[in-house]
């Protein structure tokens, strides 16, 4: 499932405090990753350099 920023219901919520030009920049640089059950998204101690948004599924912390 590929998300299109233009039709994303959460776009307004996440980007309500910045200009549309900045929203377009963030959306243009996004990447979508599909993981299988049990596969690690991040591990303890990993440095997170990006914003991570879970669009669908469950996460075990």
Phi, psi and omega in degrees: 000121181259127179274135174252119183305325183298331184250011184283126179295332183271353181305312181298318180298311184288324188246023185293340184260005179236164182288159181298328178296319179291322177301314180298323178296314180297316181295323180293333183262003183286157173221147182250135181236132176253127181244148175277160178304132179089348180282140182282133172275308173218159179242157178304132180094347177296142174273125180262118182257348185236166172280130180246127181233123177271113184274328186204142175109194182234152178234134174262123180266000000 
